[in-house]
Amino acid sequence: MKTVMRIIVCGIAFVVLGGCAYRHYLGVHGPSVLNSPDIHEGVADDAECLSCHHPDMNPTGPPTSHPQFTGCIKCHSDALK
């Protein structure tokens, strides 16, 4: 019983402390850039993503809640379902 409780507590702590990064490791990515292909055509790196989505840069797109993370394209270019 103690082992089960430890696993549950560790799982909850991982989710809470990991912010949204845990979603990537579980295979759940953020909104795909493919939803707006005309705007995101040719975007290939984090700097380009953050130029429009960084909350401190007066963004033209919706600001990201995690500008310190890297791998924008890795997490946001998944195929539309």
mmCIF file of the N, C-alpha and C atoms, coordinates in Angstrom:
data_MODEL
# 
_entry.id   MODEL 
# 
loop_
_atom_site.group_PDB 
_atom_site.id 
_atom_site.type_symbol 
_atom_site.label_atom_id 
_atom_site.label_alt_id 
_atom_site.label_comp_id 
_atom_site.label_asym_id 
_atom_site.label_entity_id 
_atom_site.label_seq_id 
_atom_site.pdbx_PDB_ins_code 
_atom_site.Cartn_x 
_atom_site.Cartn_y 
_atom_site.Cartn_z 
_atom_site.occupancy 
_atom_site.B_iso_or_equiv 
_atom_site.pdbx_formal_charge 
_atom_site.auth_seq_id 
_atom_site.auth_comp_id 
_atom_site.auth_asym_id 
_atom_site.auth_atom_id 
_atom_site.pdbx_PDB_model_num 
ATOM 1   N N  . MET A 1 1  ? 0.824  -1.195 0.000   1.00 0.00 ? 1  MET A N  1 
ATOM 2   C CA . MET A 1 1  ? 0.000  0.000  0.000   1.00 0.00 ? 1  MET A CA 1 
ATOM 3   C C  . MET A 1 1  ? 0.868  1.259  0.000   1.00 0.00 ? 1  MET A C  1 
ATOM 4   N N  . LYS A 1 2  ? 1.969  1.230  0.786   1.00 0.00 ? 2  LYS A N  1 
ATOM 5   C CA . LYS A 1 2  ? 2.848  2.391  0.822   1.00 0.00 ? 2  LYS A CA 1 
ATOM 6   C C  . LYS A 1 2  ? 3.505  2.623  -0.537  1.00 0.00 ? 2  LYS A C  1 
ATOM 7   N N  . THR A 1 3  ? 3.841  1.557  -1.220  1.00 0.00 ? 3  THR A N  1 
ATOM 8   C CA . THR A 1 3  ? 4.463  1.676  -2.541  1.00 0.00 ? 3  THR A CA 1 
ATOM 9   C C  . THR A 1 3  ? 3.507  2.333  -3.527  1.00 0.00 ? 3  THR A C  1 
ATOM 10  N N  . VAL A 1 4  ? 2.263  1.939  -3.491  1.00 0.00 ? 4  VAL A N  1 
ATOM 11  C CA . VAL A 1 4  ? 1.255  2.510  -4.389  1.00 0.00 ? 4  VAL A CA 1 
ATOM 12  C C  . VAL A 1 4  ? 1.086  3.998  -4.101  1.00 0.00 ? 4  VAL A C  1 
ATOM 13  N N  . MET A 1 5  ? 1.027  4.358  -2.838  1.00 0.00 ? 5  MET A N  1 
ATOM 14  C CA . MET A 1 5  ? 0.884  5.763  -2.466  1.00 0.00 ? 5  MET A CA 1 
ATOM 15  C C  . MET A 1 5  ? 2.104  6.581  -2.912  1.00 0.00 ? 5  MET A C  1 
ATOM 16  N N  . ARG A 1 6  ? 3.279  5.995  -2.784  1.00 0.00 ? 6  ARG A N  1 
ATOM 17  C CA . ARG A 1 6  ? 4.490  6.697  -3.228  1.00 0.00 ? 6  ARG A CA 1 
ATOM 18  C C  . ARG A 1 6  ? 4.464  6.925  -4.736  1.00 0.00 ? 6  ARG A C  1 
ATOM 19  N N  . ILE A 1 7  ? 4.029  5.945  -5.460  1.00 0.00 ? 7  ILE A N  1 
ATOM 20  C CA . ILE A 1 7  ? 3.937  6.078  -6.918  1.00 0.00 ? 7  ILE A CA 1 
ATOM 21  C C  . ILE A 1 7  ? 2.940  7.163  -7.285  1.00 0.00 ? 7  ILE A C  1 
ATOM 22  N N  . ILE A 1 8  ? 1.810  7.183  -6.614  1.00 0.00 ? 8  ILE A N  1 
ATOM 23  C CA . ILE A 1 8  ? 0.789  8.198  -6.890  1.00 0.00 ? 8  ILE A CA 1 
ATOM 24  C C  . ILE A 1 8  ? 1.313  9.590  -6.554  1.00 0.00 ? 8  ILE A C  1 
ATOM 25  N N  . VAL A 1 9  ? 1.933  9.741  -5.399  1.00 0.00 ? 9  VAL A N  1 
ATOM 26  C CA . VAL A 1 9  ? 2.470  11.036 -4.986  1.00 0.00 ? 9  VAL A CA 1 
ATOM 27  C C  . VAL A 1 9  ? 3.571  11.486 -5.944  1.00 0.00 ? 9  VAL A C  1 
ATOM 28  N N  . CYS A 1 10 ? 4.452  10.586 -6.325  1.00 0.00 ? 10 CYS A N  1 
ATOM 29  C CA . CYS A 1 10 ? 5.512  10.932 -7.277  1.00 0.00 ? 10 CYS A CA 1 
ATOM 30  C C  . CYS A 1 10 ? 4.932  11.328 -8.625  1.00 0.00 ? 10 CYS A C  1 
ATOM 31  N N  . GLY A 1 11 ? 3.911  10.634 -9.070  1.00 0.00 ? 11 GLY A N  1 
ATOM 32  C CA . GLY A 1 11 ? 3.263  10.966 -10.343 1.00 0.00 ? 11 GLY A CA 1 
ATOM 33  C C  . GLY A 1 11 ? 2.633  12.344 -10.315 1.00 0.00 ? 11 GLY A C  1 
ATOM 34  N N  . ILE A 1 12 ? 1.942  12.651 -9.221  1.00 0.00 ? 12 ILE A N  1 
ATOM 35  C CA . ILE A 1 12 ? 1.319  13.968 -9.088  1.00 0.00 ? 12 ILE A CA 1 
ATOM 36  C C  . ILE A 1 12 ? 2.388  15.049 -9.017  1.00 0.00 ? 12 ILE A C  1 
ATOM 37  N N  . ALA A 1 13 ? 3.453  14.800 -8.256  1.00 0.00 ? 13 ALA A N  1 
ATOM 38  C CA . ALA A 1 13 ? 4.545  15.771 -8.152  1.00 0.00 ? 13 ALA A CA 1 
ATOM 39  C C  . ALA A 1 13 ? 5.196  15.999 -9.510  1.00 0.00 ? 13 ALA A C  1 
ATOM 40  N N  . PHE A 1 14 ? 5.377  14.946 -10.274 1.00 0.00 ? 14 PHE A N  1 
ATOM 41  C CA . PHE A 1 14 ? 5.972  15.055 -11.602 1.00 0.00 ? 14 PHE A CA 1 
ATOM 42  C C  . PHE A 1 14 ? 5.121  15.938 -12.504 1.00 0.00 ? 14 PHE A C  1 
ATOM 43  N N  . VAL A 1 15 ? 3.818  15.739 -12.480 1.00 0.00 ? 15 VAL A N  1 
ATOM 44  C CA . VAL A 1 15 ? 2.907  16.516 -13.316 1.00 0.00 ? 15 VAL A CA 1 
ATOM 45  C C  . VAL A 1 15 ? 2.883  17.970 -12.876 1.00 0.00 ? 15 VAL A C  1 
ATOM 46  N N  . VAL A 1 16 ? 2.787  18.211 -11.574 1.00 0.00 ? 16 VAL A N  1 
ATOM 47  C CA . VAL A 1 16 ? 2.710  19.576 -11.062 1.00 0.00 ? 16 VAL A CA 1 
ATOM 48  C C  . VAL A 1 16 ? 4.028  20.319 -11.264 1.00 0.00 ? 16 VAL A C  1 
ATOM 49  N N  . LEU A 1 17 ? 5.131  19.699 -10.920 1.00 0.00 ? 17 LEU A N  1 
ATOM 50  C CA . LEU A 1 17 ? 6.426  20.368 -11.016 1.00 0.00 ? 17 LEU A CA 1 
ATOM 51  C C  . LEU A 1 17 ? 6.943  20.448 -12.448 1.00 0.00 ? 17 LEU A C  1 
ATOM 52  N N  . GLY A 1 18 ? 6.492  19.554 -13.296 1.00 0.00 ? 18 GLY A N  1 
ATOM 53  C CA . GLY A 1 18 ? 6.962  19.528 -14.665 1.00 0.00 ? 18 GLY A CA 1 
ATOM 54  C C  . GLY A 1 18 ? 6.279  20.526 -15.573 1.00 0.00 ? 18 GLY A C  1 
ATOM 55  N N  . GLY A 1 19 ? 5.274  21.217 -15.080 1.00 0.00 ? 19 GLY A N  1 
ATOM 56  C CA . GLY A 1 19 ? 4.547  22.164 -15.912 1.00 0.00 ? 19 GLY A CA 1 
ATOM 57  C C  . GLY A 1 19 ? 3.974  21.456 -17.130 1.00 0.00 ? 19 GLY A C  1 
ATOM 58  N N  . CYS A 1 20 ? 4.037  22.111 -18.277 1.00 0.00 ? 20 CYS A N  1 
ATOM 59  C CA . CYS A 1 20 ? 3.491  21.473 -19.466 1.00 0.00 ? 20 CYS A CA 1 
ATOM 60  C C  . CYS A 1 20 ? 4.532  20.615 -20.170 1.00 0.00 ? 20 CYS A C  1 
ATOM 61  N N  . ALA A 1 21 ? 5.770  20.630 -19.698 1.00 0.00 ? 21 ALA A N  1 
ATOM 62  C CA . ALA A 1 21 ? 6.814  19.830 -20.335 1.00 0.00 ? 21 ALA A CA 1 
ATOM 63  C C  . ALA A 1 21 ? 6.501  18.340 -20.261 1.00 0.00 ? 21 ALA A C  1 
ATOM 64  N N  . TYR A 1 22 ? 5.827  17.913 -19.202 1.00 0.00 ? 22 TYR A N  1 
ATOM 65  C CA . TYR A 1 22 ? 5.507  16.492 -19.085 1.00 0.00 ? 22 TYR A CA 1 
ATOM 66  C C  . TYR A 1 22 ? 4.637  16.022 -20.239 1.00 0.00 ? 22 TYR A C  1 
ATOM 67  N N  . ARG A 1 23 ? 3.862  16.923 -20.808 1.00 0.00 ? 23 ARG A N  1 
ATOM 68  C CA . ARG A 1 23 ? 2.982  16.540 -21.918 1.00 0.00 ? 23 ARG A CA 1 
ATOM 69  C C  . ARG A 1 23 ? 3.792  16.029 -23.100 1.00 0.00 ? 23 ARG A C  1 
ATOM 70  N N  . HIS A 1 24 ? 4.929  16.664 -23.369 1.00 0.00 ? 24 HIS A N  1 
ATOM 71  C CA . HIS A 1 24 ? 5.763  16.234 -24.479 1.00 0.00 ? 24 HIS A CA 1 
ATOM 72  C C  . HIS A 1 24 ? 6.235  14.801 -24.266 1.00 0.00 ? 24 HIS A C  1 
ATOM 73  N N  . TYR A 1 25 ? 6.668  14.507 -23.054 1.00 0.00 ? 25 TYR A N  1 
ATOM 74  C CA . TYR A 1 25 ? 7.186  13.174 -22.763 1.00 0.00 ? 25 TYR A CA 1 
ATOM 75  C C  . TYR A 1 25 ? 6.095  12.119 -22.805 1.00 0.00 ? 25 TYR A C  1 
ATOM 76  N N  . LEU A 1 26 ? 4.860  12.536 -22.611 1.00 0.00 ? 26 LEU A N  1 
ATOM 77  C CA . LEU A 1 26 ? 3.740  11.607 -22.708 1.00 0.00 ? 26 LEU A CA 1 
ATOM 78  C C  . LEU A 1 26 ? 3.196  11.534 -24.129 1.00 0.00 ? 26 LEU A C  1 
ATOM 79  N N  . GLY A 1 27 ? 3.775  12.316 -25.027 1.00 0.00 ? 27 GLY A N  1 
ATOM 80  C CA . GLY A 1 27 ? 3.340  12.286 -26.419 1.00 0.00 ? 27 GLY A CA 1 
ATOM 81  C C  . GLY A 1 27 ? 2.172  13.204 -26.714 1.00 0.00 ? 27 GLY A C  1 
ATOM 82  N N  . VAL A 1 28 ? 1.846  14.086 -25.790 1.00 0.00 ? 28 VAL A N  1 
ATOM 83  C CA . VAL A 1 28 ? 0.754  15.037 -26.008 1.00 0.00 ? 28 VAL A CA 1 
ATOM 84  C C  . VAL A 1 28 ? 1.389  16.385 -26.326 1.00 0.00 ? 28 VAL A C  1 
ATOM 85  N N  . HIS A 1 29 ? 1.316  16.800 -27.556 1.00 0.00 ? 29 HIS A N  1 
ATOM 86  C CA . HIS A 1 29 ? 1.949  18.036 -27.967 1.00 0.00 ? 29 HIS A CA 1 
ATOM 87  C C  . HIS A 1 29 ? 0.974  19.188 -27.898 1.00 0.00 ? 29 HIS A C  1 
ATOM 88  N N  . GLY A 1 30 ? 1.523  20.387 -27.971 1.00 0.00 ? 30 GLY A N  1 
ATOM 89  C CA . GLY A 1 30 ? 0.701  21.588 -27.963 1.00 0.00 ? 30 GLY A CA 1 
ATOM 90  C C  . GLY A 1 30 ? 0.014  21.766 -29.306 1.00 0.00 ? 30 GLY A C  1 
ATOM 91  N N  . PRO A 1 31 ? -0.697 22.881 -29.479 1.00 0.00 ? 31 PRO A N  1 
ATOM 92  C CA . PRO A 1 31 ? -1.397 23.137 -30.741 1.00 0.00 ? 31 PRO A CA 1 
ATOM 93  C C  . PRO A 1 31 ? -0.425 23.123 -31.914 1.00 0.00 ? 31 PRO A C  1 
ATOM 94  N N  . SER A 1 32 ? -0.800 22.496 -32.971 1.00 0.00 ? 32 SER A N  1 
ATOM 95  C CA . SER A 1 32 ? 0.080  22.350 -34.125 1.00 0.00 ? 32 SER A CA 1 
ATOM 96  C C  . SER A 1 32 ? 0.145  23.623 -34.955 1.00 0.00 ? 32 SER A C  1 
ATOM 97  N N  . VAL A 1 33 ? 1.359  23.967 -35.415 1.00 0.00 ? 33 VAL A N  1 
ATOM 98  C CA . VAL A 1 33 ? 1.522  25.102 -36.324 1.00 0.00 ? 33 VAL A CA 1 
ATOM 99  C C  . VAL A 1 33 ? 0.831  24.813 -37.649 1.00 0.00 ? 33 VAL A C  1 
ATOM 100 N N  . LEU A 1 34 ? 0.529  23.556 -37.895 1.00 0.00 ? 34 LEU A N  1 
ATOM 101 C CA . LEU A 1 34 ? -0.128 23.183 -39.146 1.00 0.00 ? 34 LEU A CA 1 
ATOM 102 C C  . LEU A 1 34 ? -1.580 23.649 -39.193 1.00 0.00 ? 34 LEU A C  1 
ATOM 103 N N  . ASN A 1 35 ? -2.105 24.138 -38.052 1.00 0.00 ? 35 ASN A N  1 
ATOM 104 C CA . ASN A 1 35 ? -3.446 24.723 -38.058 1.00 0.00 ? 35 ASN A CA 1 
ATOM 105 C C  . ASN A 1 35 ? -3.475 26.023 -38.852 1.00 0.00 ? 35 ASN A C  1 
ATOM 106 N N  . SER A 1 36 ? -2.347 26.689 -38.951 1.00 0.00 ? 36 SER A N  1 
ATOM 107 C CA . SER A 1 36 ? -2.230 27.939 -39.704 1.00 0.00 ? 36 SER A CA 1 
ATOM 108 C C  . SER A 1 36 ? -1.016 27.862 -40.623 1.00 0.00 ? 36 SER A C  1 
ATOM 109 N N  . PRO A 1 37 ? -1.087 27.040 -41.659 1.00 0.00 ? 37 PRO A N  1 
ATOM 110 C CA . PRO A 1 37 ? 0.085  26.821 -42.512 1.00 0.00 ? 37 PRO A CA 1 
ATOM 111 C C  . PRO A 1 37 ? 0.552  28.074 -43.242 1.00 0.00 ? 37 PRO A C  1 
ATOM 112 N N  . ASP A 1 38 ? -0.361 28.970 -43.587 1.00 0.00 ? 38 ASP A N  1 
ATOM 113 C CA . ASP A 1 38 ? 0.034  30.171 -44.310 1.00 0.00 ? 38 ASP A CA 1 
ATOM 114 C C  . ASP A 1 38 ? 0.907  31.089 -43.459 1.00 0.00 ? 38 ASP A C  1 
ATOM 115 N N  . ILE A 1 39 ? 0.643  31.176 -42.175 1.00 0.00 ? 39 ILE A N  1 
ATOM 116 C CA . ILE A 1 39 ? 1.419  32.028 -41.275 1.00 0.00 ? 39 ILE A CA 1 
ATOM 117 C C  . ILE A 1 39 ? 2.739  31.372 -40.899 1.00 0.00 ? 39 ILE A C  1 
ATOM 118 N N  . HIS A 1 40 ? 2.748  30.055 -40.740 1.00 0.00 ? 40 HIS A N  1 
ATOM 119 C CA . HIS A 1 40 ? 3.920  29.341 -40.231 1.00 0.00 ? 40 HIS A CA 1 
ATOM 120 C C  . HIS A 1 40 ? 4.799  28.716 -41.312 1.00 0.00 ? 40 HIS A C  1 
ATOM 121 N N  . GLU A 1 41 ? 4.513  29.000 -42.570 1.00 0.00 ? 41 GLU A N  1 
ATOM 122 C CA . GLU A 1 41 ? 5.311  28.429 -43.653 1.00 0.00 ? 41 GLU A CA 1 
ATOM 123 C C  . GLU A 1 41 ? 6.760  28.882 -43.543 1.00 0.00 ? 41 GLU A C  1 
ATOM 124 N N  . GLY A 1 42 ? 7.668  27.935 -43.537 1.00 0.00 ? 42 GLY A N  1 
ATOM 125 C CA . GLY A 1 42 ? 9.088  28.233 -43.488 1.00 0.00 ? 42 GLY A CA 1 
ATOM 126 C C  . GLY A 1 42 ? 9.648  28.438 -42.085 1.00 0.00 ? 42 GLY A C  1 
ATOM 127 N N  . VAL A 1 43 ? 8.811  28.396 -41.061 1.00 0.00 ? 43 VAL A N  1 
ATOM 128 C CA . VAL A 1 43 ? 9.309  28.549 -39.691 1.00 0.00 ? 43 VAL A CA 1 
ATOM 129 C C  . VAL A 1 43 ? 10.082 27.287 -39.336 1.00 0.00 ? 43 VAL A C  1 
ATOM 130 N N  . ALA A 1 44 ? 11.340 27.470 -38.916 1.00 0.00 ? 44 ALA A N  1 
ATOM 131 C CA . ALA A 1 44 ? 12.190 26.301 -38.715 1.00 0.00 ? 44 ALA A CA 1 
ATOM 132 C C  . ALA A 1 44 ? 12.927 26.271 -37.383 1.00 0.00 ? 44 ALA A C  1 
ATOM 133 N N  . ASP A 1 45 ? 12.851 27.343 -36.588 1.00 0.00 ? 45 ASP A N  1 
ATOM 134 C CA . ASP A 1 45 ? 13.585 27.302 -35.320 1.00 0.00 ? 45 ASP A CA 1 
ATOM 135 C C  . ASP A 1 45 ? 12.865 28.085 -34.226 1.00 0.00 ? 45 ASP A C  1 
ATOM 136 N N  . ASP A 1 46 ? 13.358 27.901 -33.013 1.00 0.00 ? 46 ASP A N  1 
ATOM 137 C CA . ASP A 1 46 ? 12.728 28.517 -31.842 1.00 0.00 ? 46 ASP A CA 1 
ATOM 138 C C  . ASP A 1 46 ? 12.718 30.038 -31.911 1.00 0.00 ? 46 ASP A C  1 
ATOM 139 N N  . ALA A 1 47 ? 13.780 30.634 -32.430 1.00 0.00 ? 47 ALA A N  1 
ATOM 140 C CA . ALA A 1 47 ? 13.865 32.094 -32.488 1.00 0.00 ? 47 ALA A CA 1 
ATOM 141 C C  . ALA A 1 47 ? 12.727 32.668 -33.327 1.00 0.00 ? 47 ALA A C  1 
ATOM 142 N N  . GLU A 1 48 ? 12.412 32.000 -34.425 1.00 0.00 ? 48 GLU A N  1 
ATOM 143 C CA . GLU A 1 48 ? 11.308 32.464 -35.267 1.00 0.00 ? 48 GLU A CA 1 
ATOM 144 C C  . GLU A 1 48 ? 9.982  32.330 -34.541 1.00 0.00 ? 48 GLU A C  1 
ATOM 145 N N  . CYS A 1 49 ? 9.816  31.228 -33.811 1.00 0.00 ? 49 CYS A N  1 
ATOM 146 C CA . CYS A 1 49 ? 8.575  31.031 -33.049 1.00 0.00 ? 49 CYS A CA 1 
ATOM 147 C C  . CYS A 1 49 ? 8.429  32.109 -31.988 1.00 0.00 ? 49 CYS A C  1 
ATOM 148 N N  . LEU A 1 50 ? 9.498  32.309 -31.234 1.00 0.00 ? 50 LEU A N  1 
ATOM 149 C CA . LEU A 1 50 ? 9.435  33.254 -30.121 1.00 0.00 ? 50 LEU A CA 1 
ATOM 150 C C  . LEU A 1 50 ? 9.358  34.699 -30.581 1.00 0.00 ? 50 LEU A C  1 
ATOM 151 N N  . SER A 1 51 ? 9.760  34.996 -31.817 1.00 0.00 ? 51 SER A N  1 
ATOM 152 C CA . SER A 1 51 ? 9.638  36.371 -32.309 1.00 0.00 ? 51 SER A CA 1 
ATOM 153 C C  . SER A 1 51 ? 8.172  36.785 -32.405 1.00 0.00 ? 51 SER A C  1 
ATOM 154 N N  . CYS A 1 52 ? 7.283  35.827 -32.566 1.00 0.00 ? 52 CYS A N  1 
ATOM 155 C CA . CYS A 1 52 ? 5.850  36.124 -32.622 1.00 0.00 ? 52 CYS A CA 1 
ATOM 156 C C  . CYS A 1 52 ? 5.097  35.725 -31.352 1.00 0.00 ? 52 CYS A C  1 
ATOM 157 N N  . HIS A 1 53 ? 5.666  34.831 -30.569 1.00 0.00 ? 53 HIS A N  1 
ATOM 158 C CA . HIS A 1 53 ? 4.910  34.283 -29.444 1.00 0.00 ? 53 HIS A CA 1 
ATOM 159 C C  . HIS A 1 53 ? 5.507  34.549 -28.063 1.00 0.00 ? 53 HIS A C  1 
ATOM 160 N N  . HIS A 1 54 ? 6.641  35.261 -27.981 1.00 0.00 ? 54 HIS A N  1 
ATOM 161 C CA . HIS A 1 54 ? 7.243  35.545 -26.672 1.00 0.00 ? 54 HIS A CA 1 
ATOM 162 C C  . HIS A 1 54 ? 6.406  36.614 -25.972 1.00 0.00 ? 54 HIS A C  1 
ATOM 163 N N  . PRO A 1 55 ? 5.978  36.372 -24.738 1.00 0.00 ? 55 PRO A N  1 
ATOM 164 C CA . PRO A 1 55 ? 5.085  37.317 -24.060 1.00 0.00 ? 55 PRO A CA 1 
ATOM 165 C C  . PRO A 1 55 ? 5.714  38.680 -23.768 1.00 0.00 ? 55 PRO A C  1 
ATOM 166 N N  . ASP A 1 56 ? 7.042  38.767 -23.724 1.00 0.00 ? 56 ASP A N  1 
ATOM 167 C CA . ASP A 1 56 ? 7.691  40.041 -23.415 1.00 0.00 ? 56 ASP A CA 1 
ATOM 168 C C  . ASP A 1 56 ? 8.098  40.830 -24.656 1.00 0.00 ? 56 ASP A C  1 
ATOM 169 N N  . MET A 1 57 ? 7.789  40.328 -25.840 1.00 0.00 ? 57 MET A N  1 
ATOM 170 C CA . MET A 1 57 ? 8.231  40.982 -27.070 1.00 0.00 ? 57 MET A CA 1 
ATOM 171 C C  . MET A 1 57 ? 7.090  41.633 -27.837 1.00 0.00 ? 57 MET A C  1 
ATOM 172 N N  . ASN A 1 58 ? 5.986  41.932 -27.195 1.00 0.00 ? 58 ASN A N  1 
ATOM 173 C CA . ASN A 1 58 ? 4.819  42.476 -27.871 1.00 0.00 ? 58 ASN A CA 1 
ATOM 174 C C  . ASN A 1 58 ? 4.461  41.593 -29.069 1.00 0.00 ? 58 ASN A C  1 
ATOM 175 N N  . PRO A 1 59 ? 4.122  40.337 -28.789 1.00 0.00 ? 59 PRO A N  1 
ATOM 176 C CA . PRO A 1 59 ? 3.948  39.346 -29.853 1.00 0.00 ? 59 PRO A CA 1 
ATOM 177 C C  . PRO A 1 59 ? 2.760  39.634 -30.770 1.00 0.00 ? 59 PRO A C  1 
ATOM 178 N N  . THR A 1 60 ? 2.901  39.195 -32.006 1.00 0.00 ? 60 THR A N  1 
ATOM 179 C CA . THR A 1 60 ? 1.801  39.309 -32.952 1.00 0.00 ? 60 THR A CA 1 
ATOM 180 C C  . THR A 1 60 ? 0.889  38.088 -32.858 1.00 0.00 ? 60 THR A C  1 
ATOM 181 N N  . GLY A 1 61 ? 1.434  36.986 -32.357 1.00 0.00 ? 61 GLY A N  1 
ATOM 182 C CA . GLY A 1 61 ? 0.638  35.770 -32.172 1.00 0.00 ? 61 GLY A CA 1 
ATOM 183 C C  . GLY A 1 61 ? 0.299  35.591 -30.704 1.00 0.00 ? 61 GLY A C  1 
ATOM 184 N N  . PRO A 1 62 ? -0.501 34.596 -30.374 1.00 0.00 ? 62 PRO A N  1 
ATOM 185 C CA . PRO A 1 62 ? -0.810 34.362 -28.966 1.00 0.00 ? 62 PRO A CA 1 
ATOM 186 C C  . PRO A 1 62 ? 0.455  34.031 -28.186 1.00 0.00 ? 62 PRO A C  1 
ATOM 187 N N  . PRO A 1 63 ? 0.674  34.697 -27.049 1.00 0.00 ? 63 PRO A N  1 
ATOM 188 C CA . PRO A 1 63 ? 1.919  34.475 -26.301 1.00 0.00 ? 63 PRO A CA 1 
ATOM 189 C C  . PRO A 1 63 ? 1.992  33.082 -25.693 1.00 0.00 ? 63 PRO A C  1 
ATOM 190 N N  . THR A 1 64 ? 3.190  32.529 -25.700 1.00 0.00 ? 64 THR A N  1 
ATOM 191 C CA . THR A 1 64 ? 3.406  31.227 -25.093 1.00 0.00 ? 64 THR A CA 1 
ATOM 192 C C  . THR A 1 64 ? 3.533  31.384 -23.582 1.00 0.00 ? 64 THR A C  1 
ATOM 193 N N  . SER A 1 65 ? 3.124  30.378 -22.862 1.00 0.00 ? 65 SER A N  1 
ATOM 194 C CA . SER A 1 65 ? 3.238  30.407 -21.404 1.00 0.00 ? 65 SER A CA 1 
ATOM 195 C C  . SER A 1 65 ? 4.582  29.836 -20.956 1.00 0.00 ? 65 SER A C  1 
ATOM 196 N N  . HIS A 1 66 ? 5.404  29.409 -21.897 1.00 0.00 ? 66 HIS A N  1 
ATOM 197 C CA . HIS A 1 66 ? 6.693  28.812 -21.539 1.00 0.00 ? 66 HIS A CA 1 
ATOM 198 C C  . HIS A 1 66 ? 7.807  29.273 -22.483 1.00 0.00 ? 66 HIS A C  1 
ATOM 199 N N  . PRO A 1 67 ? 8.114  30.575 -22.498 1.00 0.00 ? 67 PRO A N  1 
ATOM 200 C CA . PRO A 1 67 ? 9.133  31.090 -23.425 1.00 0.00 ? 67 PRO A CA 1 
ATOM 201 C C  . PRO A 1 67 ? 10.544 30.615 -23.115 1.00 0.00 ? 67 PRO A C  1 
ATOM 202 N N  . GLN A 1 68 ? 10.773 30.068 -21.931 1.00 0.00 ? 68 GLN A N  1 
ATOM 203 C CA . GLN A 1 68 ? 12.103 29.596 -21.573 1.00 0.00 ? 68 GLN A CA 1 
ATOM 204 C C  . GLN A 1 68 ? 12.382 28.201 -22.127 1.00 0.00 ? 68 GLN A C  1 
ATOM 205 N N  . PHE A 1 69 ? 11.380 27.504 -22.602 1.00 0.00 ? 69 PHE A N  1 
ATOM 206 C CA . PHE A 1 69 ? 11.574 26.163 -23.145 1.00 0.00 ? 69 PHE A CA 1 
ATOM 207 C C  . PHE A 1 69 ? 12.145 26.244 -24.551 1.00 0.00 ? 69 PHE A C  1 
ATOM 208 N N  . THR A 1 70 ? 12.762 25.160 -25.002 1.00 0.00 ? 70 THR A N  1 
ATOM 209 C CA . THR A 1 70 ? 13.231 25.073 -26.375 1.00 0.00 ? 70 THR A CA 1 
ATOM 210 C C  . THR A 1 70 ? 12.538 23.886 -27.041 1.00 0.00 ? 70 THR A C  1 
ATOM 211 N N  . GLY A 1 71 ? 12.601 23.839 -28.328 1.00 0.00 ? 71 GLY A N  1 
ATOM 212 C CA . GLY A 1 71 ? 11.969 22.752 -29.057 1.00 0.00 ? 71 GLY A CA 1 
ATOM 213 C C  . GLY A 1 71 ? 10.561 23.096 -29.515 1.00 0.00 ? 71 GLY A C  1 
ATOM 214 N N  . CYS A 1 72 ? 10.332 24.355 -29.871 1.00 0.00 ? 72 CYS A N  1 
ATOM 215 C CA . CYS A 1 72 ? 8.991  24.787 -30.294 1.00 0.00 ? 72 CYS A CA 1 
ATOM 216 C C  . CYS A 1 72 ? 8.460  23.901 -31.423 1.00 0.00 ? 72 CYS A C  1 
ATOM 217 N N  . ILE A 1 73 ? 9.248  23.780 -32.481 1.00 0.00 ? 73 ILE A N  1 
ATOM 218 C CA . ILE A 1 73 ? 8.805  23.012 -33.649 1.00 0.00 ? 73 ILE A CA 1 
ATOM 219 C C  . ILE A 1 73 ? 8.629  21.545 -33.284 1.00 0.00 ? 73 ILE A C  1 
ATOM 220 N N  . LYS A 1 74 ? 9.508  21.028 -32.440 1.00 0.00 ? 74 LYS A N  1 
ATOM 221 C CA . LYS A 1 74 ? 9.428  19.625 -32.034 1.00 0.00 ? 74 LYS A CA 1 
ATOM 222 C C  . LYS A 1 74 ? 8.084  19.322 -31.364 1.00 0.00 ? 74 LYS A C  1 
ATOM 223 N N  . CYS A 1 75 ? 7.591  20.260 -30.558 1.00 0.00 ? 75 CYS A N  1 
ATOM 224 C CA . CYS A 1 75 ? 6.349  20.020 -29.819 1.00 0.00 ? 75 CYS A CA 1 
ATOM 225 C C  . CYS A 1 75 ? 5.105  20.528 -30.540 1.00 0.00 ? 75 CYS A C  1 
ATOM 226 N N  . HIS A 1 76 ? 5.282  21.401 -31.530 1.00 0.00 ? 76 HIS A N  1 
ATOM 227 C CA . HIS A 1 76 ? 4.109  22.033 -32.131 1.00 0.00 ? 76 HIS A CA 1 
ATOM 228 C C  . HIS A 1 76 ? 3.977  21.800 -33.631 1.00 0.00 ? 76 HIS A C  1 
ATOM 229 N N  . SER A 1 77 ? 4.647  20.787 -34.147 1.00 0.00 ? 77 SER A N  1 
ATOM 230 C CA . SER A 1 77 ? 4.513  20.512 -35.587 1.00 0.00 ? 77 SER A CA 1 
ATOM 231 C C  . SER A 1 77 ? 3.970  19.117 -35.843 1.00 0.00 ? 77 SER A C  1 
ATOM 232 N N  . ASP A 1 78 ? 3.258  18.586 -34.868 1.00 0.00 ? 78 ASP A N  1 
ATOM 233 C CA . ASP A 1 78 ? 2.704  17.256 -35.059 1.00 0.00 ? 78 ASP A CA 1 
ATOM 234 C C  . ASP A 1 78 ? 1.581  17.290 -36.104 1.00 0.00 ? 78 ASP A C  1 
ATOM 235 N N  . ALA A 1 79 ? 1.335  16.162 -36.695 1.00 0.00 ? 79 ALA A N  1 
ATOM 236 C CA . ALA A 1 79 ? 0.312  16.055 -37.737 1.00 0.00 ? 79 ALA A CA 1 
ATOM 237 C C  . ALA A 1 79 ? -1.064 16.346 -37.157 1.00 0.00 ? 79 ALA A C  1 
ATOM 238 N N  . LEU A 1 80 ? -1.884 17.005 -37.952 1.00 0.00 ? 80 LEU A N  1 
ATOM 239 C CA . LEU A 1 80 ? -3.259 17.269 -37.534 1.00 0.00 ? 80 LEU A CA 1 
ATOM 240 C C  . LEU A 1 80 ? -4.041 15.963 -37.491 1.00 0.00 ? 80 LEU A C  1 
ATOM 241 N N  . LYS A 1 81 ? -4.921 15.869 -36.537 1.00 0.00 ? 81 LYS A N  1 
ATOM 242 C CA . LYS A 1 81 ? -5.738 14.651 -36.409 1.00 0.00 ? 81 LYS A CA 1 
ATOM 243 C C  . LYS A 1 81 ? -7.170 14.933 -36.706 1.00 0.00 ? 81 LYS A C  1 
# 
